[in-house]
Amino acid sequence: MTINDLYYKNKYIIELKANKFKDNLVKNGGDKYIIVVYSPDCEACKQNKDLLIEHSIIYNSFKFYALNCFNIKEGNDNICVNLNITSYPTILYKTTGDKLHKFKHQINEKTLEQFFNFN
């Protein structure tokens, strides 16, 4: 974790590193979780940061994680390639089972509210 990470030292959204990626998710395998995949230079990522932190506090039945795809030193870029991340921000989520799904809507207050109220 570096100060360039958008969620650096945030207690509601935990930054993931490649070497701990699977450990964190397997350890919390039974839990519902959200992974915010981002680039630290992405303006939309910066604009959605506060909204996502707010939702991580309100919807605490989900565990929230962040993955900086440009943290090459930690090897996060390889995970992003394996996850087929093509744009930022991307939200991945797991509600049941072991499969990760991509949030296919524009990230805004309305679409997030609908998602969390449904799940």
Secondary structure by P-SEA (a helix, b strand, c coil): ccccccccccccbbbbcccaaaaaaaaaccccccccccccccaaaaaaaaaaaaaaaaaccbbbbbbcccccccaaaaaaaaaccccccbbbbbccccccccccccccaaaaaaaaaac
